[in-house]
Structures are given as structure tokens and as C-alpha cells.
Amino acid sequence: MSDNSLGKAIDAAANVIHAEAEALARLGEVVRSEAFIIATKILLRCEGTIYIIGLGKSGLVGQKIAATLTSTGAPAAYIHAGDALHGDLGAIRQRDAAILISKSGQTREILEVVPFLKNNNNPTIAITNQPQSPLAAKADVTLPMMVESEGCPLNLAPMTSSTAAMAIGDALAGALIVARDFKPENFARFHPAGRLGFLLTAKVGDLLAPGLNPVSRENVTLRQAVVALVDSRLGGLSIVDENGRLTGVLTDGDLKRIIVDKAQRLDEEVRHFMTRNPVFARPDDSAAAAMEIMENRQTQISILPVVDGHGKPMGILRLHDIIRSAL
């Protein structure tokens, strides 16, 4: 391939992205429309399964939409339009709803499914690029793709239209998540496996190293606290008051700064050097919540004291412990 041909190929690739980005920008109008509100209400009222029906590339998009809806608490399933006409419509009950995907709005198999859905009293949502098409006319509500160009150099392969249809499906899922007050813990129920499931379901208390809870009182010397810190090998030391409640933390990072600036003060009490009122986790917090505490801050940290309901240390949680347990 010549440099000239390669340059044209890269230009074609850029055109695809440009066409898709423009269509996605136009979809902002769709999600603010009355039609989108109606579609969201249809799905919210659905007491059964949301069936997504498509064909070809639209069918592949439909499978993704069904998977996303199901994983976020809205039971959904995909039916191939051809299979629907040969028996799979039997799965659809009156309490179900249907999303029909066709760029042209004229796909024969999709249109032939509509009479059954109407007779079965199933509310229908059309996703199409042709708001004046037969499908749009027959559906209860239509969500337009807003595609002006596929971006394909031949303008034949469905590129922008499949991206737009998928985005509409994601937008519907996003609306339902908020409308149904779907929580991270609900999401975790449907994703028990893998790293994501682990982070959402694992509890901080289960990740603490058994038998390791390095603690020093505020009035011990820095020298003594450093010995305890080194012995713990956890990278942190909980500092407590006379009642055993957490008041501070001494970390390896603190020790490095002390050595540079204040090495001559090793015999002073550790309370002068500790980080006061440190952030901490509770044993019932999720691993994901603990990671959020560690990372969502101006200066990230890699250890976290864990305290009980009385504010007394139970141990030190390391970012390393979370990562290792999730692998």
C-alpha cells in the first residue's frame, strides 16, 4: 500500500468517527423529547420482559441492549425477527413490551411481527432512522436514530446507525436505572463473578489480614511507633487515644518525611507526627467503596485503617490486599 493510499484510508477512518460523533450529538435532542419520556414510561410500566426484536446488524445491537437492560434490573431478551415469525413469538406474554429496531423502518420481518404485538396488547417502541416509515406509523412511540451518513466509504455498511441504536438503548437503560433507584448493591447481585462483582460484594472486614492489627498509643515515642510500624509490615500504624479509639495514622510515607526533616526528634511522642483524623473504612464497607476512599482524593493513599462501631481499629487495609484478592 502506498503512502497516498494509506493516507486516504486513515481519512476514511476519521470520517467514520466524525459521522458517528455527529449522530450521537444529535441524539441529545431525542433523549430530551416527549417520545423518549413516553418510551421510558412504557418500560417502567412493563411488568414482564422487554423483548428487543431485530435482524442482521440491528439484531446484534438488540442483543447488546437486552444484555444491558437485564444487567441493570430490567429483565430483557432478544428475539431474531425471523425466528419470531417461526414460533418465538410464543414467548411474548401480554405483560411484556417490545423494542423494534430497523434503520429503514421497512424491514419485512419486523413489520410482520407488529400485528401479533398489537393483538397481544404489547406496547411497542420503534428505533429507526425513518420517522415517517411504516414501522414508525405502527409503533406506539418512535425514537429516531438521527443518522445523516453511515460514515462507511461506500455508505452501505451500517456503522453510524448501529452506533446510534446502541446509544439509544444505553440511554433507555440509564433512564431506568435512575427511575427505579437501582443501586450498586443491586448491580452487584447480577454481576457476582469477575473483578467487578468482587469489588462490589467483598467486604472490607473479610480482606483484613488475620491477626494483624498494628496499634500504638498517642503517648508512645516516635521511635517506639517506628519499631511497631516496621514490625507490622503493613505500611501503616493506627494511633489511638487512652480509650483505644482511632485518632491518627502513621504510614511509611510519614516516616520518610520525618527522616528527612525531623530525625533528631525520634524521642518525642508520636502524636506530634501522625496524620490526625485520618480517613478510614468500616468492616461492612465494600471493597469498591474502600478503593474509592483511597483513590478519590487529591493525594492518593494505599492503606486505610478499618474501625469498628466504637471507632476502635480492627486492622489496616492495603490497596494491595484488594487487588490481590480480586485477581
DOMI-124256 format. One record per residue: residue in one letter; x, y, z of N, C-alpha, C in turn. Coordinates in steps of 0.02 Angstrom, whole numbers, padded with zeros to 5 digits, always signed. Each point is the difference from the previous one (the first is absolute). Example, Ala and Ser with C-alpha at 12.3 -4.5 7.8 and 13.67 -1.06 7.14 Angstrom:
BEGIN
A+00660-00284+00390-00045+00059+00000+00045+00060+00000 S-00018+00053-00036+00042+00059+00003-00039+00055+00037 
END
This chain:
BEGIN
M+00042-00059+00000-00042+00059+00000+00044+00062+00000 S-00014+00046-00045+00039+00061-00004-00018+00047+00057 D+00044+00048+00012-00013+00050+00052-00064+00039-00016 N-00011+00012-00063-00060+00037-00021-00064-00040+00015 S+00003-00065-00014-00059-00043+00013-00012-00006+00075 L+00055-00006+00038-00007-00005+00072-00030+00064+00029 G+00021+00057-00027-00028+00063+00023-00075+00004-00012 K-00022-00024-00059-00071+00000-00015-00038-00047+00046 A+00032-00056+00017-00033-00048+00046-00010+00031+00069 I+00051+00036+00023-00006+00033+00065-00053+00054-00002 D-00005+00037-00055-00052+00050-00007-00069-00032+00004 A-00007-00059-00032-00064-00036+00002-00017-00021+00071 A+00050-00022+00037-00011-00018+00070-00023+00059+00040 A+00031+00058-00011-00019+00061+00035-00071+00020-00017 N-00020-00010-00062-00068+00017-00021-00052-00042+00037 V+00017-00063+00012-00046-00044+00037-00012+00029+00070 I+00055+00016+00034-00006+00027+00068-00039+00066+00000 H+00015+00042-00050-00034+00065-00004-00075-00009-00009 A-00020-00046-00045-00071-00011-00013-00035-00026+00062 E+00033-00046+00035-00031-00029+00060-00004+00052+00056 A+00052+00041+00007-00001+00051+00053-00056+00051-00013 E-00010+00019-00063-00052+00048-00015-00069-00029+00015 A-00010-00064-00018-00064-00031+00014-00013-00005+00074 L+00051-00018+00039-00008-00004+00072-00017+00068+00030 A+00031+00052-00027-00015+00068+00025-00073+00017-00014 R-00025-00020-00058-00071+00015-00016-00048-00040+00044 L+00023-00057+00025-00044-00041+00043-00016+00035+00066 G+00039+00051+00017-00017+00039+00059-00070+00029-00005 E-00021+00017-00061-00068+00026-00010-00051-00055+00013 V+00017-00061-00019-00047-00056+00006-00014-00015+00074 V+00053-00004+00040-00011-00019+00070-00035+00054+00040 R-00003+00060-00027-00038+00054+00033-00071+00007-00028 S-00018-00045-00045-00064+00007-00035-00057-00034+00039 E-00061+00018-00019-00059-00031+00029-00003-00074-00017 A+00024-00018-00060+00001-00070-00021+00043-00042+00046 F+00057+00026+00020+00044-00038+00044-00032-00009+00069 I-00035+00052+00023-00035-00005+00065-00053-00055-00004 I-00037-00002-00055-00052-00051-00009+00032-00069-00001 A+00055-00007-00036+00034-00065-00005+00024-00023+00069 T+00027+00047+00039+00024-00017+00067-00058-00022+00044 K-00057+00034-00005-00059-00019+00040-00025-00069-00020 I+00003-00016-00065-00021-00066-00023+00042-00054+00033 L+00065+00010+00001+00045-00050+00029-00007-00003+00076 L-00013+00058+00031-00009+00000+00073-00064-00038+00019 R-00051+00006-00041-00064-00033+00015+00001-00075-00017 C+00050-00021-00037+00003-00070-00022+00009-00045+00060 E-00046-00045+00010+00003-00046+00057+00031-00068-00019 G+00014-00007-00065+00029-00063-00023+00069+00011-00028 T+00010-00025-00060+00065+00003-00034-00002+00051-00056 I+00055+00036-00008+00007+00045-00057+00033-00039-00056 Y-00036-00011-00054+00028-00038-00056+00027+00048-00053 I+00062-00010-00020+00030+00039-00053+00002-00043-00063 I-00028+00025-00054-00007-00039-00061+00037+00036-00056 G+00044-00036-00034+00038+00030-00054+00023-00053-00049 L+00039+00022-00049+00023-00045-00054+00068+00026-00022 G+00046-00046-00015+00066+00022-00025+00038+00039+00052 K+00032+00055-00021+00038+00042+00047-00045+00029+00054 S-00061+00017-00018-00048+00025+00050-00013-00053+00053 G+00001-00063-00021-00010-00054+00047+00058-00005+00049 L+00061+00009-00025+00058-00002+00044-00003+00056+00051 V-00021+00059-00023-00009+00057+00045-00054-00017+00052 G-00053-00032-00024-00054-00019+00045+00022-00047+00055 Q+00046-00046-00017+00026-00045+00051+00038+00039+00054 K+00038+00050-00021+00037+00040+00049-00048+00040+00044 I-00052+00029-00030-00048+00039+00039-00035-00045+00051 A-00019-00060-00022-00033-00047+00046+00045-00018+00058 A+00064-00011-00015+00047-00018+00054+00009+00058+00049 T+00004+00061-00026+00008+00058+00044-00061+00011+00044 L-00059-00004-00029-00061+00008+00039-00005-00052+00054 T+00013-00063-00017-00006-00054+00049+00049+00010+00057 S+00062+00020-00016+00051+00007+00053-00013+00059+00045 T-00045+00044-00021-00015+00059+00042-00071-00004+00028 G-00027-00060+00005-00062-00010+00036-00064+00003-00040 A+00005+00004-00068-00060+00001-00042+00002-00063-00043 P-00033-00054+00020+00004-00063-00037-00015+00009-00074 A+00046-00023-00042-00007+00009-00072+00028-00061-00036 A-00023-00009-00061+00024-00056-00041-00002+00021-00073 Y+00043-00030-00040+00002+00015-00071-00034-00056-00039 I-00038+00019-00051-00030-00049-00045+00018+00021-00072 H+00029-00046-00037+00014+00011-00071-00067+00006-00037 A-00007+00050-00041-00065+00012-00033-00023-00060-00040 G+00047-00034-00035-00018-00058-00039-00025-00057+00045 D+00035-00011+00056-00021-00051+00046-00067+00017+00033 A-00011+00065+00010-00063+00021+00030-00059-00023-00042 L+00008+00004-00066-00055-00018-00046-00007-00076-00006 H+00047-00037+00028-00003-00073-00005-00003-00031+00069 G-00037+00031+00045-00014-00031+00064+00022+00037+00062 D+00052+00042-00006+00026+00032+00060-00046+00054+00028 L-00049+00022-00038-00049+00047+00027-00040-00031+00057 G+00002-00066+00004-00036-00034+00054+00028+00017+00069 A+00061+00027+00002+00029+00018+00064-00029+00065+00028 I-00030+00039-00043-00023+00067+00020-00070-00003+00031 R-00005+00026+00061-00064+00001+00035-00027+00072+00000 Q-00063+00007+00022-00033+00065-00004+00032+00052+00046 R+00034-00021+00051+00031+00048+00046+00068+00024-00024 D+00023-00026-00058+00066+00018-00027-00004+00061-00045 A+00058+00029-00013+00006+00057-00047+00052-00018-00052 A-00001+00036-00056+00046-00016-00055+00034+00063-00027 I+00065-00008-00015+00038+00052-00034+00019-00029-00068 L-00019+00034-00053+00011-00024-00069+00052+00045-00033 I+00053-00031-00026+00055+00038-00029+00004-00012-00075 S-00003+00053-00039+00007-00004-00073+00020+00069-00026 K+00058+00006-00030+00021+00065-00024-00049+00029-00051 S-00020-00041-00047-00045+00024-00053-00072+00005+00023 G-00018-00038+00052-00069-00002+00021-00044-00039-00048 Q+00032-00036-00046-00037-00038-00050+00020-00074-00002 T+00039-00022+00048+00021-00070+00002-00061-00045+00004 R-00008-00043-00051-00061-00039-00005-00014-00042+00062 E+00051-00035+00024-00009-00044+00058-00022+00039+00062 I+00029+00060+00008-00019+00041+00057-00073+00021-00005 L-00020+00023-00059-00069+00023-00011-00050-00057+00010 E+00019-00060-00018-00046-00057+00006-00010-00022+00073 V+00046+00022+00043-00007-00015+00071-00051+00046+00034 V-00007+00061-00026-00040+00051+00032-00073-00021+00012 P-00035-00030-00050-00070-00019+00013-00009-00046+00060 F+00045-00047+00009-00004-00043+00059+00005+00041+00063 L+00048+00046+00002+00010+00041+00060-00061+00043+00014 K-00029+00027-00052-00061+00041+00009-00057-00042+00027 N-00011-00059-00029-00054-00043+00023+00012-00025+00071 N+00064-00003+00019+00018-00025+00066+00003+00056+00052 N-00015+00062-00023+00000+00059+00044+00069+00015+00029 N+00052-00015-00038+00068+00016+00022+00019+00070-00023 P+00018+00045+00044+00023+00066-00021+00065-00007-00040 T+00007+00042-00052+00057-00007-00045+00038+00066-00007 I+00066-00006-00001+00045+00057-00009+00041-00014-00063 A-00001+00045-00048+00040-00008-00061+00063+00042+00004 I+00057-00030-00018+00062+00036-00009+00017-00003-00074 T-00006+00056-00034+00008+00002-00072+00028+00067-00021 N+00028+00001-00060+00025+00064-00026-00051+00035-00044 Q-00058-00031-00008-00052+00027-00044-00065+00011+00040 P-00008+00059+00029-00060+00013+00041-00065-00003-00039 Q+00004+00002-00066-00061-00004-00041-00010-00070-00029 S+00037-00048+00023-00001-00068-00028-00061-00039+00024 P-00015-00057-00033-00055-00043+00023+00008-00023+00072 L+00061-00015+00020+00011-00023+00069-00017+00056+00049 A+00023+00060-00015-00014+00057+00044-00075+00012+00006 A-00035-00009-00055-00072+00011+00000-00037-00051+00042 K+00027-00060+00005-00035-00053+00036+00020-00005+00074 A+00058+00026+00018+00024-00004+00069-00035+00050+00044 D-00001-00013+00065-00031+00046+00047+00042+00064+00007 V+00065-00007-00006+00044+00058+00003+00063-00015-00040 T+00029+00052-00030+00060-00010-00042+00057+00043+00026 L+00059-00031+00005+00061+00035+00018+00045+00002-00061 P+00010+00058-00031+00040+00005-00061+00074-00005+00013 M+00037-00032-00046+00072-00008+00006+00039+00064-00015 M-00030+00044-00039+00032+00064-00017+00064-00009-00041 V+00000-00050-00044+00059-00015-00041-00006+00034-00068 E+00050+00038-00017+00003+00032-00066+00046-00036-00048 S+00051-00033+00028+00047-00038-00041+00025-00059+00041 E+00007-00058-00032+00026-00058+00035+00074+00009+00016 G+00033+00044-00037+00072+00007+00010+00039-00050-00041 C-00032-00054-00021+00031-00051-00042+00022+00031-00066 P+00061-00013-00023+00022+00028-00064-00047-00017-00057 L-00034-00057+00006-00049-00020-00052-00070+00021+00018 N-00009+00026+00062-00065+00018+00028-00049-00059-00004 L+00028-00060+00013-00041-00060-00003-00001-00037+00067 A+00059-00010+00030+00003-00037+00063-00030+00042+00056 P-00043-00030+00042-00030+00037+00056+00052+00014+00054 M+00026+00060+00001+00049+00020+00050-00030+00050+00048 T-00016+00060-00026-00029+00051+00043-00068-00022+00027 S-00040-00033-00041-00067-00019+00022+00003-00051+00057 S+00047-00048-00003+00005-00049+00054+00025+00034+00064 T+00046+00047-00008+00024+00037+00059-00056+00040+00031 A-00040+00034-00041-00055+00041+00025-00052-00043+00035 A-00017-00057-00030-00051-00044+00030+00024-00025+00068 M+00065-00017+00004+00027-00023+00063-00001+00055+00052 A+00015+00061-00021-00001+00057+00046-00070+00012+00027 I-00050-00007-00043-00069+00009+00023-00017-00052+00052 G+00021-00063-00013-00011-00052+00049+00034+00014+00066 D+00062+00025-00003+00036+00018+00061-00035+00057+00037 A-00026+00048-00039-00035+00057+00030-00063-00024+00037 L-00036-00046-00030-00059-00028+00034+00019-00036+00064 A+00054-00039-00004+00024-00035+00060+00020+00049+00054 G+00034+00054-00019+00021+00050+00048-00060+00033+00034 A-00052+00015-00040-00060+00031+00028-00034-00048+00050 L-00002-00064-00017-00032-00049+00044+00038-00010+00065 I+00067+00003-00004+00041-00008+00060-00019+00053+00052 V-00006+00062-00023-00017+00054+00046-00073-00003+00021 A-00045-00011-00048-00071-00001+00015-00018-00056+00049 R+00036-00056-00003-00013-00056+00045+00044+00001+00062 D+00041+00052+00007+00044+00007+00057+00043-00063+00008 F+00028-00022-00057+00042-00059-00002+00068+00017+00032 K+00020-00039+00050+00060+00016+00040+00059-00045-00020 P+00061+00021+00019+00058-00043-00013-00008-00070+00029 E-00031-00005+00058-00009-00067+00030-00048-00043-00042 N-00049+00033-00033-00043-00037-00045+00039-00025-00060 F+00043+00045-00026+00042-00017-00058+00045-00059+00018 A+00026+00000+00061+00046-00053+00022-00035-00068+00000 R-00064-00002+00015-00037-00064+00002+00001-00034-00067 F-00001+00040-00054-00002-00028-00067+00069-00009-00030 H+00053+00021+00037+00069-00006-00025+00044-00031+00054 P-00017-00059+00024+00038-00028+00056+00070-00024-00018 A+00013-00012-00063+00064-00026-00021+00046+00055-00025 G+00064-00017-00003+00048+00047-00029+00020+00055+00049 R+00044+00043-00024+00028+00052+00043-00054+00050+00022 L-00045+00018-00046-00053+00048+00017-00045-00028+00054 G-00021-00063-00008-00042-00030+00051+00034-00004+00067 F+00065-00017-00002+00037-00004+00063+00002+00068+00035 L+00016+00052-00036+00007+00066+00031-00065+00024+00030 L-00056-00019-00030-00065+00023+00025-00027-00042+00057 T+00022-00063+00004-00029-00044+00050+00047-00015+00058 A+00066+00001-00012+00048-00015+00054-00003+00054+00053 K+00003-00020+00063-00001+00046+00056+00070+00014+00025 V+00011+00061+00021+00065+00021+00026+00023-00046+00056 G-00046-00018+00045+00019-00042+00056+00028-00067-00021 D-00023-00026-00057+00024-00064-00024+00070+00004-00031 L+00022+00060-00016+00065+00009-00033+00056+00015+00048 L-00016+00013+00064+00052+00015+00048+00043-00061+00014 A+00065+00011+00006+00045-00055+00015-00015-00027+00070 P-00014-00064+00007-00019-00027+00065+00055+00008+00051 G-00018+00024+00060+00048+00006+00054+00047+00059-00005 L-00009+00042-00051+00044+00058-00008-00040+00064+00010 N+00013+00033+00056-00034+00062+00016+00049+00046+00037 P+00049+00027-00036+00053+00040+00032-00028+00065+00029 V+00007+00009+00065-00027+00058+00036+00052+00026+00049 S+00004+00067+00005+00042+00031+00051-00039+00056+00032 R+00015+00013+00064-00032+00056+00035+00032+00066-00022 E-00036+00054+00009+00024+00066-00018+00063+00021+00038 N+00006-00026+00062+00054+00025+00043+00064-00042-00005 V+00003-00050-00045+00063-00035-00010+00046+00045-00041 T+00064-00013+00004+00047+00042-00038-00002-00019-00073 L+00021+00046-00041+00004-00014-00071+00045-00060-00013 R+00054-00005+00039+00046-00057-00008-00037-00066+00010 Q-00042-00004+00052-00038-00061+00014-00052-00013-00055 A-00032+00053-00023-00050-00007-00053+00032-00025-00065 V+00060+00024-00014+00035-00022-00061+00015-00074+00004 V+00021-00024+00059+00013-00071+00009-00063-00041-00014 A-00057+00023+00027-00063-00035-00011-00020+00003-00074 L+00013+00057-00031-00016+00008-00071+00040-00049-00043 V+00064-00005+00014+00043-00046-00038-00020-00072+00013 D-00015-00016+00062-00019-00069+00017-00065-00021-00034 S-00046+00047-00009-00066-00017-00028+00005-00021-00073 R+00047+00029-00037+00009-00014-00072-00063+00014-00041 L-00043+00043+00027-00062+00018-00036+00003+00069-00031 G+00053+00037+00017+00006+00067-00028-00037+00053+00039 G-00031-00019+00057-00038+00049+00039-00009-00023+00071 L-00012+00047+00043-00009-00013+00071-00057+00043+00026 S-00049-00030+00033-00055+00037+00029+00022+00030+00066 I-00016+00065+00010+00016+00034+00063-00066+00012+00037 V-00001-00019+00064-00063+00004+00038+00009+00042+00063 D-00057+00023+00028+00002+00037+00063-00004-00048+00058 E-00009+00027+00061-00001-00043+00059-00059-00048+00002 N-00052+00015-00042-00058-00044-00003+00004-00050-00058 G+00056+00001-00035+00009-00047-00055-00032+00021-00065 R-00024+00063-00004-00033+00023-00062+00052+00031-00046 L-00011-00010-00064+00047+00025-00051+00002+00077+00001 T+00060+00027+00005+00008+00072-00003+00049+00021-00055 G+00038-00047-00025+00048+00017-00052+00029-00062-00032 V+00044+00010-00048+00033-00055-00034+00071+00021-00017 L+00046-00047+00005+00070+00011-00019+00016-00049-00056 T+00024+00026-00056+00013-00042-00058+00073+00001-00019 D+00018-00046-00045+00068-00001-00027+00018+00068-00031 G-00049+00030-00032+00012+00066-00031+00015+00053+00052 D-00037-00003+00056+00014+00047+00055+00072-00009+00025 L+00019-00064+00007+00067-00015+00026+00054+00028-00045 K-00009-00004-00065+00049+00027-00047+00008+00075+00009 R-00057+00034+00008+00003+00073+00008+00032+00018+00067 I-00013-00040+00052+00028+00014+00065+00076-00008-00001 I+00022-00053-00034+00072-00012-00004+00036+00058-00034 V-00032+00028-00051+00031+00055-00037+00000+00064+00042 D-00055+00013+00036-00007+00065+00032+00010+00000+00076 K-00015-00057+00033-00004+00003+00073+00031-00061+00034 A+00053-00026-00029+00029-00062+00027+00023+00010+00072 Q+00019+00060+00019+00026+00012+00067-00055-00002+00053 R-00064-00007-00020-00055+00003+00047-00031-00069+00013 L+00039-00052-00008-00027-00068+00006-00027-00015+00070 D+00021+00037+00051-00022-00015+00068-00061+00041+00021 E-00027+00039-00045-00062+00036+00015-00060-00047-00012 E-00057+00019+00030-00060-00042-00007-00025-00001-00072 V-00025-00058-00020-00020-00010-00069-00058+00045-00020 R-00039+00022+00048-00058+00043-00017+00020+00064-00035 H+00063+00019+00008+00023+00061-00034+00014-00011-00074 F+00002-00063-00021+00020-00015-00069-00055-00036-00040 M-00047-00029+00035-00051-00040-00035-00046+00045-00042 T-00035-00031-00047-00053+00034-00037-00063-00003+00041 R-00024+00057+00023-00059+00001+00042-00064-00008-00040 N-00052-00027+00033-00066-00009-00031+00006-00032-00069 P+00033-00058-00003+00009-00031-00066-00065-00027-00028 V-00003-00007-00065-00056-00035-00031+00004-00074+00020 F-00056-00033+00002+00000-00070+00021-00059-00036-00033 A-00001-00066+00006-00054-00040-00026-00033-00039+00057 R-00061-00023-00012-00035-00043+00046+00004-00072-00026 P-00004-00050+00043+00007-00069-00023-00054-00022-00050 D-00059+00032+00002-00053-00019-00046+00001+00041-00065 D+00047+00046-00007+00007+00036-00063+00021-00048-00055 S-00020+00014-00061+00022-00043-00056+00072+00017-00018 A+00032-00047-00034+00068+00012-00024+00002+00059-00047 A-00054+00006-00041-00003+00057-00047-00004+00066+00038 A-00038+00002+00054-00005+00061+00040+00068+00018+00031 A+00036-00051+00023+00066+00012+00029+00048+00028-00052 M-00002-00028-00060+00043+00025-00054-00018+00072-00017 E-00064+00016+00002-00022+00068-00014+00029+00048+00051 I+00000-00020+00064+00029+00043+00053+00074+00011-00013 M+00035-00052-00020+00072+00005-00011+00018+00043-00061 E-00040-00006-00053+00020+00029-00063-00033+00067-00016 N-00060+00011+00025-00037+00061-00018+00017+00056+00049 R+00062+00023-00004+00025+00051+00045+00059+00035-00035 Q+00017+00057+00024+00053+00039-00032+00067-00038+00001 T+00015-00032+00057+00060-00041+00005-00021-00071+00015 Q+00012-00045-00046-00023-00069+00009+00039-00035+00055 I-00034-00047+00034+00032-00038+00053-00007-00075-00016 S+00042-00040+00031-00001-00072-00015-00017-00043+00061 I-00010+00032+00057-00022-00037+00059-00059+00036+00032 L-00040-00037+00038-00060+00029+00029-00014-00034+00067 P-00002+00037+00055-00020-00030+00064-00073-00023-00004 V-00014-00055+00032-00068-00026+00003-00021+00001+00074 V-00057+00033+00014-00021+00007+00070-00070-00030+00010 D-00013-00019+00062-00066-00027+00016-00048+00056+00017 G-00059-00018+00024-00051+00050+00014+00017+00047+00057 H+00051-00017+00039+00022+00042+00056+00062+00041-00019 G+00019-00003-00064+00058+00038-00022+00066-00032+00018 K-00001-00064+00019+00062-00034+00019+00028-00040-00059 P+00065+00004-00011+00030-00033-00058-00010-00076+00000 M-00014-00027-00059-00005-00072-00010+00057-00026-00042 G+00034+00044-00034+00055-00020-00042+00015+00054-00052 I+00047-00016-00043+00020+00045-00054-00015-00034-00066 L-00038+00033-00043-00014-00027-00067+00047+00032-00050 R+00033-00041-00040+00045+00025-00052-00033-00007-00068 L+00015+00047-00043-00024-00005-00069+00024-00065-00031 H+00059-00021+00018+00028-00063-00024-00045-00059+00018 D-00029+00002+00060-00044-00055+00022-00062-00004-00045 I-00027+00057-00018-00060+00001-00043+00017-00028-00069 I+00054+00025-00028+00020-00021-00068+00016-00074-00002 R+00038-00024+00050+00019-00070+00001-00061-00045+00007 S-00048+00019+00042-00060-00040+00011-00045-00001-00060 A+00002+00053-00042-00045+00004-00058+00027-00039-00059 L+00063-00018+00000+00030-00035-00057-00017-00074+00001 
END
